[in-house]
Amino acid sequence: MGSKSTQDRARARREAVEQRRQEEQRRSTRRRLLWAGGAGAAALAVVAAAGWFVTTRNEPAHGAGVEEFTHVHGLSIPTWAPDDPLLATHEGLVAIDPEAEWRVVSDELHDFMGFTAHPTDEGVLFSSGHPAPGSGLSNPVGFMASEDGGATWEVRSLEGEVDFHAMTVGAGGDAVYGWFDTLYRSADEGHTWERVDAPALAEAQGATSLAGHPDDPDGVWAGTQAGLLRSTDGGQSWEPVLERGPVSAVHVDPADPERMLAYTAASGLMESTDGGSEWTGLGWTLGEDMVGHLAIHPEDPDTVYAGTYGEGVYRSQDGGRTWEPLAEGGVAGRH
């Protein structure tokens, strides 16, 4: 009986790993379609390689040190913990320490997608993605929340239905937007959702990144293959605000909604200080790699973090003009 139980568990683990491998292949295909003709063949090769990598580690590892990680699926600097930037990966949530060893925050090594922190409520984080093997959660997990800084998670809605690769929270936490083949919007912190008819966003092949307005629940920006788009009516209609080719990442300064950063395939990192009307290039490009996530420090606007498709994490301390690598190729921290 014990031997059969062990075999069943091993079979379940293998099936879970294979399921996640197939999900990663689908993500890789979607990204190749998105960036084809925008980022160049070399950048697509980086993304495709990341999509084929599969890990088999699936035991809880809360507090364990991190030397390597797989994929950058989200990046956030909580306003309630500004000195503790968090990295969402294929194998759990990781705390970034620029001066010391990184560590695993989550009890279970979920594949966290669309990760973001609540803008005001201490300890509250939101995510989507795929469950850790053996967790008992449906795949995809839908929309889930943590109220203890990312250690434990509970599914709040849409379990088994959506995997938000792009998600954002705005307006004090009430408004949540997510993209999964169509635009979803919640007005109650992800408890209930409505599908938004957004033909302009669909024509732009959907959102690779989203940024909600800190004060206006109807304000949201979307990075797309057609550039950066803005909506002021809850995602129903959209207008272009940055047409420099595909935009892979966008982030609004939590302390100043007039200031925004966006990463473009054509011009690298761009900055706006008037809510997205005018943009200036900051002179930082990654060549073969692409920035997928940006996070501005809520108390020090000169400090910015960036996560890339090529499993890199960078920090700038001069507003995004110069950068230092904190992780490259999935090798974390300074060891």
Salt bridges, closest charged atoms under 4 A:
ASP8 OD1 - ARG11 NH1 2.92
GLU18 OE2 - ARG21 NH2 2.66
GLU23 OE2 - ARG26 NH2 2.49
GLU23 OE1 - HIS130 NE2 3.92
GLU24 OE2 - ARG27 NH1 1.88
GLU24 OE1 - HIS71 ND1 3.52
GLU24 OE2 - HIS90 ND1 3.25
ASP83 OD1 - HIS297 NE2 3.86
GLU99 OE2 - ARG315 NH2 3.54
GLU99 OE1 - ARG334 NH1 3.31
ASP107 OD1 - HIS62 ND1 3.22
GLU108 OE1 - HIS110 NE2 3.68
ASP111 OD2 - ARG27 NH2 2.88
ASP111 OD1 - HIS73 ND1 2.82
ASP111 OD2 - HIS90 ND1 3.25
ASP121 OD2 - HIS118 NE2 3.44
GLU147 OE2 - ARG156 NH2 3.81
ASP163 OD2 - HIS130 NE2 2.86
ASP163 OD2 - HIS165 NE2 2.76
GLU189 OE2 - HIS118 NE2 3.15
ASP218 OD1 - ARG185 NH2 2.80
GLU239 OE2 - ARG230 NH2 3.05
ASP253 OD2 - ARG259 NH1 3.22
GLU271 OE2 - ARG259 NE 2.97
GLU271 OE1 - ARG321 NH2 3.63
GLU324 OE2 - ARG315 NH2 2.74
GLU324 OE1 - ARG334 NH2 2.52
